[in-house]
Amino acid sequence: MIQASISGAKPPTMSFELFPPKSDAQFATLQTTVDRLAAFRPEFFSVTYGAGGSTQDRSRSAVRHILDRRLPVAAHLTCAGASRDAVKETIAWFRRAGVAHFLALRGDPPGGLSERYAPHPDGFTDTADLVEALQQAGAAQVTVSAYPERHPQSPDWRTEIDVLKRKVDAGAVRAITQFFFDNDVFEAYVERVRSAGISIPIVPGIIPIHRFPSIRDFASRCGAAIPTDLARRFDGLDPASATHGLVAAAVAAEQVSDLMARGVDAFHIYTLNRSELPEAVCRIVGVAAETEKTACAA
Ligand SMILES: Cc1cc2nc3c(=O)[nH]c(=O)nc-3n(C[C@H](O)[C@H](O)[C@H](O)COP(=O)(O)OP(=O)(O)OC[C@H]3O[C@@H](n4cnc5c(N)ncnc54)[C@H](O)[C@@H]3O)c2cc1C
């Protein structure tokens, strides 16, 4: 059994990732998604963050919405392509808004993952440097990323684990993984991490497959392998069909259940700002919605 997470809670603890909406209509969808998923009492919602002014403003609005709903939030923050002063200003804005939990990230190089990463001349040297700055700014929790199949730019496993260790030594208290579909790969990764003396919770990132062709493309960019057996389940299925949704819910719930059987008790769900599949997964694996709990208690 792997010691992936230490929260010990049963049923599992969930966190839900959102991305900044691009329009008023998308913002309304995000609000509905937050409302529906809040019923599962997540440990936190997180909101992604990208380089570039308009995305950052939208991230701030989404974070502000979650804070206004008095729900726990983690703000993602990247440091690629930005000066130290600019990132510090953003940290100060989030702190003033009431954010105490950050997901510290380097971010992709401006030209994408095919470009070699170089820090901004006046910027943070790496993610560990950003983690330190967040601690100095009074963050209560700093979470970081982890890559069970290695980051696409990783030269070797030793570097991969060293980078995680530096982030932990700088103060990170939890790592959330890139999504993956093969639980054996995750288990082997956690063993590597533990062998390196890293003891923070490694929370698996789970992506429900809302549309197989999109997730297949996304996975190939992120370096996440799609097992043949998994691809076969979606073979010939119309992504808009009800059957696709049923298969997607079953596949994600099966992955979570298998990880629970291996001792994992906390999960981060990449929601893609949709509530249906995350809700289905929660219900299938035994995370009850608040209304049901209230009804049972009455
Ligand atoms: C949970 C999660 C959330 C994310 N959220 C966002 C988001 O909100 N916005 C966004 O833009 N992106 C996001 N990303 C993507 C992320 O920004 C990219 O994968 C980026 O390329 C790496 O950032 P990082 O903080 O993961 O990098 P790090 O963990 O710091 O490094 C990534 C990898 O690069 C290699 N590396 C790093 N430093 C060195 C070095 N000195 N020498 C050699 N190799 C090195 C290592 O292989 C290392 O594992 C997220 C990823 C995950 C897993």
The ligand as an ORCA input file, in Angstrom:
! r2SCAN-3c Opt
* xyz 0 1
  C      -1.220     20.727    -10.555
  C      -0.731     21.602    -11.689
  C      -1.251     22.885    -11.813
  C      -0.804     23.721    -12.858
  N      -1.340     24.985    -12.952
  C      -0.879     25.834    -13.903
  C      -1.374     27.192    -13.978
  O      -2.223     27.617    -13.199
  N      -0.863     27.985    -14.957
  C       0.098     27.571    -15.840
  O       0.526     28.349    -16.680
  N       0.577     26.300    -15.778
  C       0.130     25.431    -14.839
  N       0.639     24.144    -14.763
  C       1.647     23.709    -15.752
  C       3.070     24.132    -15.370
  O       3.177     25.530    -15.271
  C       4.033     23.608    -16.438
  O       4.078     22.207    -16.439
  C       5.444     24.206    -16.381
  O       6.148     23.834    -17.567
  C       6.260     23.730    -15.202
  O       5.953     24.450    -14.053
  P       6.207     23.739    -12.622
  O       6.021     24.687    -11.524
  O       5.461     22.480    -12.589
  O       7.778     23.509    -12.779
  P       8.827     22.840    -11.809
  O       8.216     21.783    -10.989
  O       9.579     23.885    -11.112
  O       9.758     22.180    -12.894
  C       9.176     21.337    -13.854
  C      10.215     20.397    -14.385
  O      11.182     21.089    -15.157
  C      12.447     20.495    -14.973
  N      13.350     21.466    -14.316
  C      12.982     22.480    -13.513
  N      14.076     23.142    -13.079
  C      15.144     22.531    -13.637
  C      16.535     22.732    -13.602
  N      17.077     23.728    -12.898
  N      17.337     21.905    -14.327
  C      16.804     20.912    -15.050
  N      15.488     20.652    -15.140
  C      14.661     21.450    -14.444
  C      12.219     19.305    -14.064
  O      11.975     18.176    -14.850
  C      10.968     19.670    -13.314
  O      10.225     18.587    -12.841
  C       0.199     23.271    -13.760
  C       0.714     21.975    -13.623
  C       0.266     21.136    -12.598
  C       0.825     19.742    -12.468
*
